[in-house]
């Protein structure tokens, strides 16, 4: 049918453009956040691209939802602005007839969102948590890369090595700044340094350097500056690998189903809610698209943004409420998703058959 084929073809173009824009924005934001985590020593800089890829995989479900919402609303809004929708309405096609082509176009996207939220996103979050945990368990010296300032695991020391040897046990132009527990600070610079292990304890042996020591603020001692031929600095090694407990969002769906705790039910409601919200937002976009061709489109864009943000925040709030046993999972999902679906359908019915106009006609008929 010409009607459905033309709608699906334009939806595909709009969805592709919206998806490219959304991916660009999300990747940029996640890249800035990941670079900040790497600079603070929370993420290994060498695996930053892989860490970013896992993060993008976890956010792909909401990105597809927003892209579909914008594509449907943008396509139908364009048809109203160009008076194309008037032709379809004059042919007897109301807004309700647009549901079928939208559903036929969007069902693969909804299936992809369901797979992402049920399997891919938890797996990606688990991989990110494991990468972060493995990097935190590395020793301070193992984190150091030549030419980079690197913070220790405890956050009390900053290391810098200009260049190192092939075995990674010696370096040139070493800089170490540390803050002790009593508040005193020291800055040590040396021409060379090497790693030595004595009785299972790792030391950084510095040679031919200077040491600046500043006491704590409440101390009356003077600033000390000295030179040394050899200076030993004890380095914290890799921490013992403790049992890593994954966050609830990183657990597989089948484990949440077997768990049955309120927190697991809340996470399941959130994952299922992301899929249902993608369907409801597509229906809502059909109702939102009906505008006056002479009016501006900024109001629709603002409403679409507020609708998605509100819907997404309500899903997060519902996850917390279900985990705290303030509300049941099924009543919350029926109340939230059912009300949005019912509101979208009633809005479309009102667009096709305005109730205010019919009421006015009924009141004017006796007169």
C-alpha positions as semicolon CSV with decimal commas, in nm:
position;residue;x (nm);y (nm);z (nm)
1;X;0,000;0,000;0,000
2;X;0,132;0,342;-0,101
3;X;0,032;0,499;0,228
4;X;0,225;0,255;0,450
5;X;0,528;0,227;0,222
6;X;0,575;0,604;0,204
7;X;0,541;0,639;0,582
8;X;0,791;0,361;0,655
9;X;1,040;0,496;0,402
10;X;1,037;0,843;0,556
11;X;1,050;0,697;0,907
12;X;1,364;0,505;0,811
13;X;1,537;0,824;0,691
14;X;1,437;1,020;1,001
15;X;1,536;0,737;1,234
16;X;1,879;0,705;1,074
17;X;1,948;1,078;1,107
18;X;1,824;1,092;1,467
19;X;2,028;0,784;1,560
20;X;2,350;0,933;1,421
21;X;2,296;1,256;1,615
22;X;2,210;1,074;1,938
23;X;2,510;0,842;1,908
24;X;2,741;1,138;1,850
25;X;2,611;1,320;2,156
26;X;2,620;1,015;2,384
27;X;2,965;0,903;2,270
28;X;3,103;1,254;2,328
29;X;2,957;1,271;2,679
30;X;3,081;0,923;2,769
31;X;3,426;0,998;2,627
32;X;3,460;1,308;2,846
33;X;3,345;1,109;3,151
34;X;3,580;0,820;3,075
35;X;3,874;1,053;3,028
36;X;3,800;1,205;3,368
37;X;3,790;0,859;3,528
38;X;4,119;0,766;3,361
39;X;4,284;1,086;3,483
40;X;4,174;1,005;3,840
41;X;4,323;0,656;3,819
42;X;3,989;0,474;3,818
43;X;4,024;0,328;3,467
44;X;4,324;0,192;3,281
45;X;4,407;0,444;3,003
46;X;4,528;0,161;2,780
47;X;4,182;0,001;2,778
48;X;3,987;0,325;2,750
49;X;3,845;0,245;2,405
50;X;3,717;-0,095;2,520
51;X;3,577;0,062;2,838
52;X;3,396;0,324;2,628
53;X;3,260;0,056;2,393
54;X;3,107;-0,137;2,681
55;X;2,954;0,182;2,815
56;X;2,804;0,268;2,478
57;X;2,657;-0,081;2,450
58;X;2,486;-0,030;2,784
59;X;2,334;0,301;2,673
60;X;2,223;0,183;2,330
61;X;1,873;0,090;2,449
62;X;1,776;0,442;2,564
63;X;1,944;0,587;2,254
64;X;1,729;0,373;2,023
65;X;1,420;0,473;2,221
66;X;1,489;0,845;2,184
67;X;1,580;0,811;1,816
68;X;1,255;0,628;1,741
69;X;1,051;0,882;1,938
70;X;1,210;1,173;1,753
71;X;1,177;0,999;1,415
72;X;0,803;0,934;1,451
73;X;0,725;1,279;1,587
74;X;0,949;1,453;1,334
75;X;0,807;1,266;1,035
76;X;0,444;1,333;1,121
77;X;0,518;1,695;1,217
78;X;0,676;1,747;0,876
79;X;0,361;1,608;0,712
80;X;0,147;1,857;0,906
81;X;0,373;2,151;0,816
82;X;0,366;2,063;0,446
83;X;-0,013;2,010;0,456
84;X;0,039;1,651;0,345
85;X;-0,157;1,528;0,645
86;X;-0,462;1,715;0,518
87;X;-0,466;1,496;0,208
88;X;-0,459;1,177;0,415
89;X;-0,731;1,309;0,645
90;X;-0,948;1,403;0,348
91;X;-0,899;1,046;0,223
92;X;-1,051;0,915;0,544
93;X;-0,724;0,827;0,722
94;X;-0,715;0,951;1,081
95;X;-0,426;0,939;1,324
96;X;-0,532;0,592;1,434
97;X;-0,446;0,459;1,085
98;X;-0,085;0,568;1,138
99;X;-0,037;0,320;1,422
100;X;-0,007;0,022;1,187
101;X;0,280;0,154;0,966
102;X;0,461;0,284;1,274
103;X;0,433;-0,054;1,446
104;X;0,547;-0,240;1,134
105;X;0,850;-0,013;1,112
106;X;0,932;-0,005;1,483
107;X;0,891;-0,368;1,590
108;X;1,252;-0,468;1,497
109;X;1,377;-0,172;1,698
110;X;1,164;-0,275;1,995
111;X;1,300;-0,630;1,968
112;X;1,656;-0,494;1,961
113;X;1,586;-0,283;2,271
114;X;1,446;-0,589;2,450
115;X;1,758;-0,793;2,369
116;X;1,985;-0,508;2,474
117;X;1,809;-0,450;2,807
118;X;1,776;-0,820;2,892
119;X;2,121;-0,947;2,789
120;X;2,364;-0,702;2,631
121;X;2,341;-0,410;2,876
122;X;2,391;-0,621;3,195
123;X;2,681;-0,804;3,032
124;X;2,844;-0,475;2,928
125;X;2,800;-0,332;3,279
126;X;2,956;-0,647;3,426
127;X;3,256;-0,614;3,195
128;X;3,303;-0,249;3,296
129;X;3,288;-0,338;3,665
130;X;3,541;-0,618;3,620
131;X;3,779;-0,392;3,427
132;X;3,756;-0,128;3,697
133;X;3,808;-0,388;3,974
134;X;4,110;-0,544;3,800
135;X;4,270;-0,204;3,756
136;X;4,213;-0,114;4,122
137;X;4,388;-0,437;4,227
138;X;4,702;-0,350;4,034
139;X;5,005;-0,223;4,222
140;X;5,105;0,141;4,212
141;X;5,414;0,077;3,999
142;X;5,218;-0,136;3,752
143;X;4,995;0,162;3,679
144;X;5,281;0,392;3,585
145;X;5,328;0,467;3,216
146;X;5,631;0,663;3,094
147;X;5,559;1,030;3,037
148;X;5,235;1,031;3,240
149;X;5,152;1,148;3,591
150;X;4,976;0,863;3,768
151;X;4,798;0,865;4,105
152;X;4,844;0,575;4,345
153;X;4,557;0,349;4,449
154;X;4,524;0,522;4,785
155;X;4,528;0,867;4,632
156;X;4,819;0,984;4,850
157;X;5,098;0,966;4,591
158;X;5,162;1,086;4,239
159;X;5,432;0,916;4,029
160;X;5,607;1,029;3,712
161;X;5,878;0,852;3,510
162;X;6,028;1,007;3,202
163;X;6,124;0,673;3,044
164;X;6,182;0,319;3,164
165;X;6,372;0,009;3,057
166;X;6,231;-0,287;2,870
167;X;6,186;-0,495;3,185
168;X;5,998;-0,215;3,358
169;X;6,217;-0,235;3,672
170;X;6,423;0,081;3,616
171;X;6,343;0,436;3,511
172;X;6,499;0,775;3,445
173;X;6,396;1,117;3,578
174;X;6,163;0,998;3,853
175;X;5,922;1,228;4,040
176;X;5,720;1,129;4,348
177;X;5,483;1,360;4,538
178;X;5,316;1,218;4,849
179;X;5,089;1,327;5,132
180;X;5,130;1,146;5,465
181;X;4,850;1,063;5,706
182;X;4,964;1,332;5,951
183;X;4,922;1,601;5,685
184;X;5,287;1,647;5,593
185;X;5,387;1,658;5,228
186;X;5,704;1,556;5,046
187;X;5,829;1,597;4,692
188;X;6,113;1,374;4,572
189;X;6,289;1,397;4,236
190;X;6,574;1,173;4,126
191;X;6,790;1,108;3,824
192;X;6,714;0,735;3,822
193;X;6,513;0,478;4,010
194;X;6,475;0,102;4,026
195;X;6,233;-0,144;4,184
196;X;6,367;-0,374;4,457
197;X;6,180;-0,646;4,649
198;X;6,300;-0,722;5,003
199;X;6,119;-0,987;5,210
200;X;5,810;-0,957;4,993
201;X;5,797;-0,577;5,028
202;X;5,836;-0,364;4,716
203;X;6,061;-0,058;4,736
204;X;6,138;0,215;4,485
205;X;6,510;0,297;4,520
206;X;6,587;0,650;4,399
207;X;6,939;0,768;4,319
208;X;7,097;1,115;4,291
209;X;6,804;1,335;4,380
210;X;6,649;1,595;4,606
211;X;6,376;1,580;4,868
212;X;6,151;1,863;4,981
213;X;5,953;1,801;5,300
214;X;5,684;2,033;5,435
215;X;5,533;1,963;5,777
216;X;5,164;1,967;5,860
217;X;4,993;2,302;5,905
218;X;4,951;2,259;6,279
219;X;5,319;2,170;6,322
220;X;5,590;2,420;6,417
221;X;5,869;2,242;6,233
222;X;6,052;2,416;5,951
223;X;6,057;2,332;5,584
224;X;6,333;2,083;5,502
225;X;6,525;2,052;5,176
226;X;6,794;1,792;5,124
227;X;6,991;1,598;4,868
228;X;7,058;1,225;4,867
229;X;7,255;0,966;4,682
230;X;7,003;0,691;4,753
231;X;6,652;0,707;4,891
232;X;6,417;0,414;4,954
233;X;6,040;0,459;4,914
234;X;5,804;0,180;5,014
235;X;5,542;0,116;4,747
236;X;5,203;-0,045;4,800
237;X;5,172;-0,361;4,596
238;X;4,868;-0,507;4,434
239;X;4,584;-0,551;4,676
240;X;4,458;-0,895;4,750
241;X;4,174;-0,982;4,515
242;X;3,864;-0,969;4,728
243;X;3,532;-1,119;4,634
244;X;3,385;-0,880;4,383
245;X;3,014;-0,820;4,426
246;X;2,850;-0,704;4,105
247;X;2,599;-0,425;4,112
248;X;2,236;-0,512;4,060
249;X;2,239;-0,362;3,712
250;X;2,522;-0,595;3,606
251;X;2,346;-0,918;3,705
252;X;2,200;-1,132;3,424
253;X;1,824;-1,135;3,387
254;X;1,791;-1,503;3,472
255;X;1,972;-1,444;3,803
256;X;1,730;-1,163;3,889
257;X;1,438;-1,393;3,813
258;X;1,578;-1,660;4,044
259;X;1,663;-1,413;4,319
260;X;1,315;-1,275;4,375
261;X;1,423;-1,005;4,623
262;X;1,262;-0,657;4,609
263;X;1,582;-0,511;4,463
264;X;1,581;-0,774;4,188
265;X;1,215;-0,709;4,113
266;X;1,288;-0,339;4,088
267;X;1,569;-0,401;3,839
268;X;1,347;-0,633;3,634
269;X;1,072;-0,370;3,632
270;X;1,322;-0,112;3,509
271;X;1,448;-0,335;3,226
272;X;1,098;-0,432;3,116
273;X;0,988;-0,071;3,155
274;X;1,251;0,048;2,908
275;X;1,101;-0,179;2,641
276;X;0,742;-0,078;2,721
277;X;0,839;0,289;2,731
278;X;0,978;0,261;2,377
279;X;0,635;0,138;2,261
280;X;0,444;0,403;2,456
281;X;0,668;0,685;2,338
282;X;0,614;0,584;1,976
283;X;0,236;0,601;2,031
284;X;0,274;0,930;2,214
285;X;0,478;1,070;1,924
286;X;0,183;1,012;1,687
287;X;-0,042;1,223;1,910
288;X;0,222;1,491;1,972
289;X;0,289;1,538;1,601
290;X;-0,053;1,692;1,535
291;X;0,021;2,066;1,526
292;X;-0,094;2,383;1,361
293;X;0,115;2,435;1,042
294;X;0,131;2,810;1,112
295;X;0,263;2,762;1,464
296;X;0,626;2,703;1,549
297;X;0,764;2,360;1,624
298;X;0,962;2,456;1,934
299;X;0,671;2,364;2,159
300;X;0,661;2,008;2,026
301;X;1,036;1,966;2,064
302;X;1,022;2,091;2,422
303;X;0,734;1,857;2,502
304;X;0,917;1,557;2,351
305;X;1,224;1,632;2,560
306;X;1,024;1,675;2,880
307;X;0,817;1,363;2,808
308;X;1,121;1,139;2,769
309;X;1,307;1,285;3,068
310;X;0,999;1,254;3,289
311;X;0,927;0,900;3,174
312;X;1,288;0,792;3,225
313;X;1,307;0,949;3,571
314;X;0,980;0,784;3,674
315;X;1,128;0,448;3,574
316;X;1,430;0,513;3,796
317;X;1,209;0,627;4,083
318;X;0,995;0,316;4,042
319;X;1,305;0,098;4,057
320;X;1,397;0,256;4,391
321;X;1,042;0,234;4,529
322;X;1,008;-0,132;4,435
323;X;1,346;-0,211;4,591
324;X;1,235;-0,037;4,913
325;X;0,902;-0,223;4,902
326;X;0,703;0,100;4,891
327;X;0,505;-0,026;4,593
328;X;0,465;-0,355;4,409
329;X;0,628;-0,412;4,072
330;X;0,309;-0,505;3,886
331;X;0,089;-0,221;4,026
332;X;0,360;0,034;3,950
333;X;0,404;-0,087;3,592
334;X;0,029;-0,092;3,531
335;X;-0,011;0,256;3,675
336;X;0,281;0,415;3,488
337;X;0,281;0,241;3,151
338;X;-0,093;0,190;3,139
339;X;-0,165;0,556;3,203
340;X;0,081;0,668;2,935
341;X;-0,060;0,424;2,677
342;X;-0,418;0,520;2,762
343;X;-0,334;0,890;2,749
344;X;-0,168;0,855;2,407
345;X;-0,466;0,664;2,263
346;X;-0,716;0,914;2,407
347;X;-0,511;1,202;2,272
348;X;-0,513;1,049;1,922
349;X;-0,891;0,993;1,947
350;X;-0,935;1,355;2,048
351;X;-0,725;1,469;1,749
352;X;-0,944;1,267;1,512
353;X;-1,275;1,360;1,675
354;X;-1,238;1,670;1,894
355;X;-1,463;1,636;2,197
356;X;-1,478;2,010;2,259
357;X;-1,615;2,067;1,909
358;X;-1,880;1,800;1,953
359;X;-1,982;1,941;2,291
360;X;-2,010;2,287;2,140
361;X;-2,230;2,156;1,862
362;X;-2,454;1,983;2,113
363;X;-2,493;2,295;2,322
364;X;-2,560;2,512;2,017
365;X;-2,810;2,268;1,861
366;X;-3,111;2,361;2,083
367;X;-3,050;2,729;2,023
